[in-house]
Amino acid sequence: MTSLYRNTSYLMSITERPPVMFVRGAGSYLYDEAGLAYLDWMQGWAVNCLGHAPDIVVAALARQASTLITASPAFHNLPAIELATLLTRHSALDQVFLCNTGAEANEGAIKLARKWGQLHKNGAFEVISFDKAFHGRTIAMMSASGKPGWDTYFPPQVPGFPKAQLNDLDSVKALIGPQTVAIMLEPIQGEGGVNPASLAFMRGLRALCDEHKLLLILDEIQTGCGRTGTLFAYEQYGIEPDIMTLGKGLGGGVPIAALLAKQHCSVFQPGDQGGTFAGNPLTAAVGTAVLNALLAPGFLENVELRGQQLHDGLSQISHDLALGEVRGAGLLLALELGAHIGPQVVDAARRNGLLLNAPRPHSLRFMPALNSTEREIRDGLRLLRQTLEHVLCGQATAQV
């Protein structure tokens, strides 16, 4: 690679990036230019559900790329129909709109809810969302999100998204009015710090929606596609959403997302929704391959086992080092650090060969590949312990 292509100033500055340059990925590992391996417990923020460059994704891309990459959303294609069929057969939803990103799927969910409100609820349009929620980076989805400070980024915000508090049913009830059409939330707030909705709260929301004729929208972009140990997180609550969005893991590293709805609220008509690359056969073929892998016998059981192994290991580390709570489900977990040292831990872990994410300065988020092995989880816990001991020792020395 010549020096001409090492000048990062040509890229817009949208995030702080470390100096390391990754050139290859395989399974649970990323490799830099020097050939050093890093155990990746970010996996593209839960995107690479089968790890880096999985054979089934490579094969699906090659096979479909040699046949039909895209035709137009104006025509049917077989991979899109196959993926939509799989998604509906294995969920409680009835129809699917395939798109490209989670934010796009969530935008579609809001549009669908508002269209339903026009038809069945006197034009109601407000969607109750939650403090610390994250639904994407479009203007509307930033308004729907409850990430601190986002209301000042690109004002004015899009109206119609009053904020309640997660696991506080009374805060939701207080916001329901004649303009309310839906309630939207993540079963586990990923970017907010891996904050799970409680069983009682989720069931309470379903009851509220039924009582007030509202739609329940579940953003399963991060929790869906096996991440929490079941194909979809809603299955663990014993309830069904009216609308659900998927993304991230659905493509195993390839950009694809989906908006799913029950028949009674699937009210789009021609012209209401679309997108140049919506439902293109290339990514739909990959989505089908990934979903079939997740549905293979024993796959989700391994997610549960590795999730329990990771949870137990994190709990032991927390106990030994006097840290905080371990929370989440499956292979979407967080560890409270008890101090704002998250960025320091992430930096030290990378230097130690482990890639982590700190969604909040006081917590770490863990999103390993869903097909991680027992040994890989054990190795990651060892590297994490070493890193935390090093950082905490430095903190203690600095205070002396």
Phi, psi and chi 1 to 4 in degrees:
 res  aa     phi    psi   chi1   chi2   chi3   chi4
   1 MET       -  123.5 -174.1 -176.2  -64.4      -
   2 THR   -77.8  162.1   65.6      -      -      -
   3 SER   -62.3  -24.2   58.9      -      -      -
   4 LEU   -55.2  -36.0  172.3   65.0      -      -
   5 TYR   -98.3   17.5  -62.8  109.6      -      -
   6 ARG  -108.3    0.3  -69.0  177.1 -179.4  -88.1
   7 ASN   -82.2  100.1 -170.9  -18.2      -      -
   8 THR   -75.3   -4.8   60.0      -      -      -
   9 SER   -67.0  -15.9   67.0      -      -      -
  10 TYR   -74.0  -15.1  -64.3  117.6      -      -
  11 LEU   -90.3  138.4  -64.7  173.1      -      -
  12 MET   -62.4  143.0  -71.3 -172.6 -178.7      -
  13 SER   -85.0   94.5 -179.7      -      -      -
  14 ILE  -110.4  -12.1   60.6  163.6      -      -
  15 THR  -160.5  157.6 -172.5      -      -      -
  16 GLU   -79.5  120.7  -65.2  -70.1  -22.2      -
  17 ARG  -114.7  137.7  -64.9 -174.2  176.6  101.0
  18 PRO   -70.3  165.1   26.5  -34.5      -      -
  19 PRO   -71.1  -16.1   24.1  -33.8      -      -
  20 VAL   -61.0  142.1   63.1      -      -      -
  21 MET  -117.9  114.4 -178.0   76.6   71.7      -
  22 PHE   -88.6  136.8  -68.5  116.4      -      -
  23 VAL  -122.0  -12.7  -63.2      -      -      -
  24 ARG  -156.5  148.8 -177.1  171.1   67.3   88.8
  25 GLY  -134.8  144.3      -      -      -      -
  26 ALA  -149.5  114.0      -      -      -      -
  27 GLY    60.5 -123.3      -      -      -      -
  28 SER   -83.9    2.0  -70.5      -      -      -
  29 TYR  -120.7  144.9  -68.0   87.6      -      -
  30 LEU  -110.5  150.2  -84.4  172.2      -      -
  31 TYR  -126.8  134.8  -62.8   84.5      -      -
  32 ASP   -91.7 -176.3   67.4   13.8      -      -
  33 GLU   -60.5  -29.4  -68.2  176.5  -65.5      -
  34 ALA   -84.8   -1.8      -      -      -      -
  35 GLY    87.0    6.0      -      -      -      -
  36 LEU   -72.7  138.0  -64.5  175.9      -      -
  37 ALA   -95.6  141.7      -      -      -      -
  38 TYR  -127.4  124.8  -61.0   74.5      -      -
  39 LEU   -72.2  118.7 -178.0   58.2      -      -
  40 ASP   -97.3  104.6 -174.1    0.9      -      -
  41 TRP  -103.4   20.9  -85.5    9.2      -      -
  42 MET  -106.9  -44.4  -67.4  173.2   61.8      -
  43 GLN    48.3   50.7  -70.4  -67.1  -20.5      -
  44 GLY    65.2   33.6      -      -      -      -
  45 TRP    58.6   56.7  -76.4  -78.7      -      -
  46 ALA    70.6   16.2      -      -      -      -
  47 VAL   -78.1  -48.3  165.8      -      -      -
  48 ASN   -82.4   74.2  -55.7  -46.3      -      -
  49 CYS   -64.0  -26.1   62.0      -      -      -
  50 LEU  -106.0   17.7  -57.1  176.6      -      -
  51 GLY    84.6 -174.7      -      -      -      -
  52 HIS   -81.5  135.9  -68.3  -79.0      -      -
  53 ALA    49.4   51.1      -      -      -      -
  54 PRO   -66.6  145.1   23.8  -32.7      -      -
  55 ASP   -57.0  -38.3  -70.5  -17.2      -      -
  56 ILE   -69.0  -31.9   65.6  161.5      -      -
  57 VAL   -72.4  -44.7  169.8      -      -      -
  58 VAL   -57.7  -45.2  173.2      -      -      -
  59 ALA   -66.7  -42.8      -      -      -      -
  60 ALA   -63.9  -41.7      -      -      -      -
  61 LEU   -62.3  -47.3  -78.1  171.5      -      -
  62 ALA   -63.6  -45.0      -      -      -      -
  63 ARG   -62.8  -47.5 -176.4  170.7   56.8 -110.8
  64 GLN   -73.9  -35.2 -170.2   58.9   45.3      -
  65 ALA   -63.8  -27.0      -      -      -      -
  66 SER   -85.4   -3.4   66.4      -      -      -
  67 THR  -113.2  -60.0  -53.7      -      -      -
  68 LEU  -159.3  115.9  178.1   64.8      -      -
  69 ILE   -84.3  -51.0  -66.4  176.7      -      -
  70 THR  -156.3  150.0 -168.9      -      -      -
  71 ALA  -116.6  -58.5      -      -      -      -
  72 SER   161.7  146.8  164.6      -      -      -
  73 PRO   -63.7   -9.1  -19.8   31.9      -      -
  74 ALA   -76.3   -8.5      -      -      -      -
  75 PHE  -127.7  153.4  -55.3  108.7      -      -
  76 HIS   -74.4  150.3  -73.5  -57.4      -      -
  77 ASN  -139.5  149.2   69.4   78.1      -      -
  78 LEU   -65.2  -42.4  -71.4  173.9      -      -
  79 PRO   -59.9  -38.0  -28.0   37.5      -      -
  80 ALA   -65.5  -41.3      -      -      -      -
  81 ILE   -66.7  -39.7  -65.7  171.2      -      -
  82 GLU   -63.9  -44.3 -175.7  176.4    3.7      -
  83 LEU   -66.5  -43.7  178.3   54.6      -      -
  84 ALA   -60.9  -38.7      -      -      -      -
  85 THR   -64.2  -45.9  -59.1      -      -      -
  86 LEU   -60.3  -44.7  -92.7  178.6      -      -
  87 LEU   -63.6  -41.4  -74.3  169.0      -      -
  88 THR   -75.1  -35.9   53.9      -      -      -
  89 ARG   -65.7  -26.9  -76.0 -177.6  176.5  174.5
  90 HIS  -110.9   17.5  -67.7  -80.8      -      -
  91 SER  -138.3 -179.5   74.0      -      -      -
  92 ALA   -93.6    7.1      -      -      -      -
  93 LEU  -100.4  164.4  -67.6  -56.1      -      -
  94 ASP  -113.5  -29.8  -59.0  -50.3      -      -
  95 GLN  -137.8  157.6  -71.2 -167.8  -43.2      -
  96 VAL  -134.6  138.3  179.7      -      -      -
  97 PHE  -115.9  119.5  170.1   71.7      -      -
  98 LEU   -92.0  133.4  -64.1  173.6      -      -
  99 CYS  -139.6 -152.7   49.7      -      -      -
 100 ASN  -115.0  -35.6  -51.3  -73.1      -      -
 101 THR  -135.0  160.7   70.7      -      -      -
 102 GLY   -61.8  -40.7      -      -      -      -
 103 ALA   -60.5  -39.6      -      -      -      -
 104 GLU   -65.9  -40.6 -173.7 -178.1   -4.3      -
 105 ALA   -63.8  -41.1      -      -      -      -
 106 ASN   -68.2  -38.7  -78.0  -22.4      -      -
 107 GLU   -57.3  -43.4  -73.0  -93.4   -3.8      -
 108 GLY   -63.3  -37.3      -      -      -      -
 109 ALA   -62.8  -41.7      -      -      -      -
 110 ILE   -66.3  -42.6  -61.2  -57.0      -      -
 111 LYS   -61.2  -42.5  -69.6  166.6   67.7  174.8
 112 LEU   -64.2  -44.0 -172.5   62.2      -      -
 113 ALA   -62.9  -42.0      -      -      -      -
 114 ARG   -68.4  -35.5  -71.0 -175.2  172.3 -176.5
 115 LYS   -64.5  -42.0  178.1   65.6 -179.9  -74.0
 116 TRP   -62.5  -39.1 -177.8   84.0      -      -
 117 GLY   -64.0  -36.2      -      -      -      -
 118 GLN   -64.4  -38.6  -67.9  169.5    8.7      -
 119 LEU   -83.6  -32.9  -64.2  173.5      -      -
 120 HIS  -127.5   -1.4  -59.7  -67.7      -      -
 121 LYS  -143.7   40.5 -146.4  166.8 -173.5  -63.6
 122 ASN    56.2   35.5  -59.9  -44.0      -      -
 123 GLY    81.1   13.1      -      -      -      -
 124 ALA   -56.8  142.0      -      -      -      -
 125 PHE  -140.0  -14.3   66.6   93.6      -      -
 126 GLU   -73.6  138.0  -73.1 -171.5  -14.8      -
 127 VAL  -119.2  114.6  175.9      -      -      -
 128 ILE   -72.0  123.1  -64.0  171.3      -      -
 129 SER  -122.5 -167.6   56.0      -      -      -
 130 PHE  -132.0  146.8  -69.5   85.2      -      -
 131 ASP   -57.1  138.0 -176.8   46.4      -      -
 132 LYS    73.1    4.9  -61.4 -178.9 -177.9  176.4
 133 ALA   -73.1  158.7      -      -      -      -
 134 PHE  -137.7  119.8 -178.7   87.6      -      -
 135 HIS  -125.5    6.7  -62.7  -62.0      -      -
 136 GLY   129.8  177.5      -      -      -      -
 137 ARG  -115.3   12.3  -69.5 -177.4  175.7  -86.5
 138 THR   -73.2  165.8   63.7      -      -      -
 139 ILE   -58.8  -46.1  -67.3  -69.2      -      -
 140 ALA   -66.2  -40.7      -      -      -      -
 141 MET   -75.0  -26.8  -71.4  -53.9   97.0      -
 142 MET   -66.0  -34.6  -72.0 -178.2   73.8      -
 143 SER   -70.4  -35.1  -59.1      -      -      -
 144 ALA   -73.7  -27.9      -      -      -      -
 145 SER   -73.3  161.4  -61.4      -      -      -
 146 GLY  -118.5   31.4      -      -      -      -
 147 LYS   -73.2  128.6 -169.2  166.7 -178.3  175.7
 148 PRO   -55.6  132.7  -26.0   35.0      -      -
 149 GLY    89.6  -15.8      -      -      -      -
 150 TRP   -66.2  -22.6  -89.0   23.4      -      -
 151 ASP   -69.1  -12.6   56.2  -24.0      -      -
 152 THR  -105.1   -3.3   64.5      -      -      -
 153 TYR   -68.7  -57.0  -87.8   28.2      -      -
 154 PHE  -134.9   62.7  -49.5  107.1      -      -
 155 PRO   -66.8  156.8   25.4  -33.8      -      -
 156 PRO   -82.2  154.7   31.2  -35.8      -      -
 157 GLN   -73.9  161.5  -75.1 -158.6  -53.1      -
 158 VAL   -77.4  125.6  175.5      -      -      -
 159 PRO   -74.0  163.9   27.4  -33.9      -      -
 160 GLY   106.2   16.7      -      -      -      -
 161 PHE  -130.4   70.2  -61.3  102.7      -      -
 162 PRO   -64.2  145.3   23.5  -32.6      -      -
 163 LYS  -106.2  128.3  -58.3  -66.1 -174.6  -63.1
 164 ALA  -105.4  179.7      -      -      -      -
 165 GLN  -106.3  132.5  -59.4  -62.6  -46.6      -
 166 LEU   -59.4  137.6 -170.5   70.3      -      -
 167 ASN    65.9   21.1  -66.1  -34.7      -      -
 168 ASP  -125.9   91.8 -178.0  -11.3      -      -
 169 LEU   -64.2  -34.4 -152.9   58.0      -      -
 170 ASP   -63.1  -34.7  -72.6  -22.9      -      -
 171 SER   -66.7  -29.2   74.1      -      -      -
 172 VAL   -73.9  -47.6 -179.8      -      -      -
 173 LYS   -56.1  -37.6  -67.4  176.8 -178.4  177.9
 174 ALA   -66.0  -20.8      -      -      -      -
 175 LEU   -96.6  -11.7  -65.4  176.2      -      -
 176 ILE   -73.3  125.8  -64.5  175.8      -      -
 177 GLY  -145.9 -171.5      -      -      -      -
 178 PRO   -65.0  -20.7   18.8  -30.5      -      -
 179 GLN   -93.8   -0.4  -64.2  -56.9  -43.5      -
 180 THR   -77.0  130.0  -51.1      -      -      -
 181 VAL  -116.2  -25.6   71.5      -      -      -
 182 ALA  -159.7  164.8      -      -      -      -
 183 ILE  -122.3  131.1  -61.2  170.8      -      -
 184 MET  -127.1  130.9 -179.6  179.2 -170.9      -
 185 LEU  -158.1  161.9   75.8  158.4      -      -
 186 GLU   -89.5  133.8  -53.5  151.4   89.6      -
 187 PRO   -57.2  -34.4  -26.8   35.6      -      -
 188 ILE  -132.5  120.4  -59.6  175.4      -      -
 189 GLN   -71.8  103.6  -67.8 -179.7  -26.5      -
 190 GLY   -72.5  -60.1      -      -      -      -
 191 GLU   -66.7  -24.1 -168.5   70.9   13.7      -
 192 GLY   -76.0   -4.7      -      -      -      -
 193 GLY   118.7   17.8      -      -      -      -
 194 VAL    62.7   65.6 -170.4      -      -      -
 195 ASN  -107.2  107.5  -52.4  -50.4      -      -
 196 PRO   -78.9  142.2   -9.7   26.1      -      -
 197 ALA   -72.3  136.2      -      -      -      -
 198 SER   -74.7  160.8   69.8      -      -      -
 199 LEU   -59.9  -47.1  179.4   65.0      -      -
 200 ALA   -63.6  -38.6      -      -      -      -
 201 PHE   -66.4  -47.1 -178.2   69.7      -      -
 202 MET   -63.9  -40.9 -168.4   68.9   86.7      -
 203 ARG   -67.9  -34.1  -69.8 -177.7  174.5  179.4
 204 GLY   -65.3  -38.2      -      -      -      -
 205 LEU   -64.4  -41.4  -71.0 -177.8      -      -
 206 ARG   -61.6  -41.5 -179.6   67.0  -90.1  176.9
 207 ALA   -65.7  -41.3      -      -      -      -
 208 LEU   -61.6  -43.0  -87.4 -179.3      -      -
 209 CYS   -62.9  -41.4  -72.9      -      -      -
 210 ASP   -65.8  -40.5  -66.9  -20.2      -      -
 211 GLU   -67.1  -39.8  177.1 -175.2   -6.4      -
 212 HIS  -103.9    9.3  -66.9  -82.7      -      -
 213 LYS    57.0   56.1 -165.2 -177.7  176.4 -176.3
 214 LEU  -116.1  160.0  -52.2  175.4      -      -
 215 LEU   -94.7  139.2  -59.1  177.5      -      -
 216 LEU  -100.7  115.7 -179.5   60.0      -      -
 217 ILE  -107.2  122.2  -55.5  172.1      -      -
 218 LEU  -108.8  120.3  -68.2 -171.7      -      -
 219 ASP   -85.7   98.5  174.8  -13.8      -      -
 220 GLU  -106.7   31.2  -68.5 -127.4   27.6      -
 221 ILE   -61.9  -38.3  -71.8  160.7      -      -
 222 GLN   -97.2  -35.5 -172.3  162.6  136.3      -
 223 THR   -83.6  -18.2   59.3      -      -      -
 224 GLY   -78.7  179.8      -      -      -      -
 225 CYS    59.2   44.4  -58.6      -      -      -
 226 GLY    85.9   -4.7      -      -      -      -
 227 ARG   -59.7  -34.7  177.3   54.8   56.2  180.0
 228 THR   -99.5    5.7   64.7      -      -      -
 229 GLY   107.6  -19.9      -      -      -      -
 230 THR  -116.7  163.0   49.6      -      -      -
 231 LEU   -56.9  -42.5 -168.3   58.9      -      -
 232 PHE  -129.2  144.5  -52.1  113.1      -      -
 233 ALA   -66.4  -30.7      -      -      -      -
 234 TYR   -59.7  -25.4   76.9   77.4      -      -
 235 GLU   -60.4  -28.1  -60.7  173.3   66.9      -
 236 GLN   -78.6   -9.0  -59.7  177.2   32.3      -
 237 TYR  -101.9   -9.0  -67.2   94.4      -      -
 238 GLY    70.6   24.7      -      -      -      -
 239 ILE  -129.8  170.4   58.3   98.7      -      -
 240 GLU  -128.4  135.3  -64.7  178.2   -1.9      -
 241 PRO   -79.7  161.8   32.5  -35.4      -      -
 242 ASP   -85.1  -33.8  -60.0  -67.5      -      -
 243 ILE  -136.1  141.1  -62.7  172.2      -      -
 244 MET  -139.8  143.0  177.7  173.6   70.2      -
 245 THR  -117.8  144.9   55.9      -      -      -
 246 LEU  -130.7  157.8  -58.8  172.7      -      -
 247 GLY  -171.8 -144.7      -      -      -      -
 248 LYS    40.0  -98.8  -68.0 -170.1 -176.9  -66.5
 249 GLY   -63.9  -15.6      -      -      -      -
 250 LEU   -59.7  -30.9 -177.4   59.3      -      -
 251 GLY  -103.8   -1.2      -      -      -      -
 252 GLY    55.7   30.8      -      -      -      -
 253 GLY   117.3  -14.7      -      -      -      -
 254 VAL   -99.2  136.0  171.5      -      -      -
 255 PRO   -70.3  110.3   23.2  -32.0      -      -
 256 ILE  -155.3  147.8 -174.8  172.4      -      -
 257 ALA  -145.2  170.9      -      -      -      -
 258 ALA  -148.9  143.1      -      -      -      -
 259 LEU  -112.5  122.1  162.3   63.0      -      -
 260 LEU  -117.8  146.2  -68.7   82.5      -      -
 261 ALA  -146.1  150.8      -      -      -      -
 262 LYS   -72.1  157.1  -75.2 -176.7  173.7  -73.0
 263 GLN   -57.4  -38.6 -170.5   70.6   52.4      -
 264 HIS   -67.3  -20.9   73.6   89.0      -      -
 265 CYS  -120.0   11.0   59.5      -      -      -
 266 SER   -85.9   78.7 -172.9      -      -      -
 267 VAL  -108.4    9.3  -66.6      -      -      -
 268 PHE   -60.9  141.7  -81.2  153.4      -      -
 269 GLN  -118.6  162.4  -64.2  175.7  -33.0      -
 270 PRO   -50.6  127.4  -30.8   37.6      -      -
 271 GLY   103.0  -18.8      -      -      -      -
 272 ASP   -74.9  -31.7  -73.4  -15.6      -      -
 273 GLN  -146.4  152.6 -176.2   64.0  -52.5      -
 274 GLY  -179.3 -163.7      -      -      -      -
 275 GLY   158.9  135.4      -      -      -      -
 276 THR   -53.0  -42.3  -58.9      -      -      -
 277 PHE  -103.7   10.3  -61.5  103.4      -      -
 278 ALA   -62.8  123.2      -      -      -      -
 279 GLY    69.1   25.7      -      -      -      -
 280 ASN   -65.3  145.3   70.3   82.9      -      -
 281 PRO   -64.6  -27.8   16.2  -28.2      -      -
 282 LEU   -63.6  -54.1 -176.6   66.8      -      -
 283 THR   -75.6  -30.2   58.9      -      -      -
 284 ALA   -63.7  -37.9      -      -      -      -
 285 ALA   -63.6  -39.1      -      -      -      -
 286 VAL   -66.2  -44.2  173.0      -      -      -
 287 GLY   -57.0  -40.3      -      -      -      -
 288 THR   -64.5  -44.0  -63.0      -      -      -
 289 ALA   -62.3  -43.3      -      -      -      -
 290 VAL   -64.7  -46.8  169.5      -      -      -
 291 LEU   -61.9  -39.9 -160.6   55.5      -      -
 292 ASN   -62.9  -35.9  -81.5  -34.5      -      -
 293 ALA   -65.9  -42.1      -      -      -      -
 294 LEU   -65.3  -30.5  -58.2 -178.7      -      -
 295 LEU   -87.5   -4.6  -68.4  167.0      -      -
 296 ALA   -63.9  145.9      -      -      -      -
 297 PRO   -53.4  129.7  -25.9   34.7      -      -
 298 GLY    88.2  -11.9      -      -      -      -
 299 PHE   -65.9  -53.3 -172.9   92.6      -      -
 300 LEU   -67.4  -29.5  -68.0  174.9      -      -
 301 GLU   -63.5  -37.2  -73.6   79.5    1.1      -
 302 ASN   -67.4  -36.0 -178.4   67.7      -      -
 303 VAL   -60.0  -43.8  175.8      -      -      -
 304 GLU   -62.6  -44.2  -70.0 -171.8   29.1      -
 305 LEU   -64.2  -46.7  -72.2  172.1      -      -
 306 ARG   -69.6  -32.4  -60.7  -71.6   72.4   78.5
 307 GLY   -64.5  -42.0      -      -      -      -
 308 GLN   -66.7  -39.5 -170.6   61.8   53.9      -
 309 GLN   -60.7  -44.6  179.8 -170.7   -1.1      -
 310 LEU   -66.1  -43.2 -179.8   56.6      -      -
 311 HIS   -61.0  -46.5 -171.4  -78.0      -      -
 312 ASP   -62.7  -42.0  -68.6  -13.5      -      -
 313 GLY   -65.3  -42.4      -      -      -      -
 314 LEU   -64.6  -39.1  -67.2  173.3      -      -
 315 SER   -63.1  -39.5  -62.7      -      -      -
 316 GLN   -66.9  -42.9 -171.8   63.4   54.8      -
 317 ILE   -61.4  -44.1  -70.0  172.8      -      -
 318 SER   -60.6  -42.8  179.3      -      -      -
 319 HIS   -63.9  -46.8  175.1  -90.2      -      -
 320 ASP   -67.7  -33.3  -65.4  -14.3      -      -
 321 LEU  -105.6    8.8  -58.5 -176.9      -      -
 322 ALA    57.5   48.6      -      -      -      -
 323 LEU   -97.2 -154.9  -59.5  177.0      -      -
 324 GLY  -115.4 -152.3      -      -      -      -
 325 GLU   -66.2  145.4  177.7 -173.1   22.6      -
 326 VAL  -108.7  126.8  176.9      -      -      -
 327 ARG  -144.2  163.9   58.9  179.6  178.0  -91.2
 328 GLY   122.8 -163.6      -      -      -      -
 329 ALA  -151.2  149.7      -      -      -      -
 330 GLY    57.7 -128.9      -      -      -      -
 331 LEU  -107.0   39.8  -73.6  171.2      -      -
 332 LEU  -131.5   93.4  176.0   58.9      -      -
 333 LEU  -130.0  159.8  -63.3  173.6      -      -
 334 ALA  -134.5  154.4      -      -      -      -
 335 LEU  -128.0  121.8  170.1   63.9      -      -
 336 GLU   -76.1  135.1  -81.4  -65.8  -39.9      -
 337 LEU   -97.1  -17.6  -63.0  170.0      -      -
 338 GLY    81.9   -4.2      -      -      -      -
 339 ALA  -158.4  163.2      -      -      -      -
 340 HIS   -83.8   66.2  -73.6 -155.9      -      -
 341 ILE  -117.1   10.5   57.9  172.1      -      -
 342 GLY   -53.2  -51.2      -      -      -      -
 343 PRO   -60.1  -36.5  -26.8   36.7      -      -
 344 GLN   -65.8  -40.8  -66.9  170.3 -105.5      -
 345 VAL   -66.2  -42.8  174.4      -      -      -
 346 VAL   -59.6  -45.3  166.9      -      -      -
 347 ASP   -64.5  -45.0 -175.4   64.5      -      -
 348 ALA   -67.1  -37.3      -      -      -      -
 349 ALA   -64.1  -41.9      -      -      -      -
 350 ARG   -60.9  -42.0 -173.9 -175.5   69.2 -105.2
 351 ARG   -66.4  -19.8  -63.1  174.7 -171.3  -83.3
 352 ASN   -96.8    1.8 -154.3   19.5      -      -
 353 GLY    92.4   19.7      -      -      -      -
 354 LEU  -131.1  127.1  176.9   64.4      -      -
 355 LEU   -99.3  120.8  -58.3  178.9      -      -
 356 LEU  -127.4  170.9  -59.6  176.1      -      -
 357 ASN  -132.4  138.6  166.4 -113.9      -      -
 358 ALA  -116.5   95.0      -      -      -      -
 359 PRO   -67.0  -24.7   26.0  -34.2      -      -
 360 ARG  -133.0  151.7  -69.0  -68.4 -176.6  -93.2
 361 PRO   -59.1  -20.3  -21.5   32.4      -      -
 362 HIS  -105.0    7.6   50.7   77.3      -      -
 363 SER  -146.5  155.3   63.4      -      -      -
 364 LEU  -111.9  147.5  -60.0  174.6      -      -
 365 ARG  -118.7  138.2  174.3  170.5   45.7  167.1
 366 PHE  -120.2  125.1  -52.6   93.2      -      -
 367 MET  -138.0   60.5  -59.0  163.6  -76.9      -
 368 PRO   -64.4  165.4  -13.2   27.1      -      -
 369 ALA   -57.6  143.0      -      -      -      -
 370 LEU   -68.4  -21.3  -60.4 -173.9      -      -
 371 ASN   -99.6   24.7   53.4   -1.0      -      -
 372 SER   -58.0  147.8  -66.3      -      -      -
 373 THR   -92.2  166.5   64.8      -      -      -
 374 GLU   -58.7  -41.2 -178.2  179.5    1.1      -
 375 ARG   -65.8  -41.0  179.2  177.4  178.5  177.6
 376 GLU   -63.7  -40.4  -72.8  167.3  -15.5      -
 377 ILE   -64.9  -41.6  -61.7  -63.2      -      -
 378 ARG   -62.9  -43.6 -173.7  170.4   64.3 -111.4
 379 ASP   -63.9  -40.8  -72.6  -12.5      -      -
 380 GLY   -64.6  -40.2      -      -      -      -
 381 LEU   -64.2  -37.7  -71.9  166.8      -      -
 382 ARG   -63.8  -46.4  174.1  179.4   52.1   80.5
 383 LEU   -64.4  -38.3  -68.0  170.1      -      -
 384 LEU   -64.2  -45.8  176.4   63.8      -      -
 385 ARG   -60.2  -46.2  178.8 -176.4  -72.5  -88.3
 386 GLN   -58.6  -42.8  -68.3  172.6   -4.2      -
 387 THR   -65.6  -47.0  -60.0      -      -      -
 388 LEU   -64.0  -41.1  -74.7  167.7      -      -
 389 GLU   -60.6  -40.5  -72.2  174.5  -15.6      -
 390 HIS   -65.7  -47.3  172.1   74.2      -      -
 391 VAL   -66.4  -44.8  172.2      -      -      -
 392 LEU   -65.8  -35.5  -67.7  170.4      -      -
 393 CYS   -64.1  -40.9 -179.5      -      -      -
 394 GLY   -63.7  -38.8      -      -      -      -
 395 GLN   -62.7  -45.2  -71.5  -74.0  114.2      -
 396 ALA   -64.9  -39.9      -      -      -      -
 397 THR   -63.8  -40.7  -58.6      -      -      -
 398 ALA   -65.7  -27.1      -      -      -      -
 399 GLN   -83.3  -15.6  -66.7  171.0    2.0      -
 400 VAL   -72.3      -  173.2      -      -      -
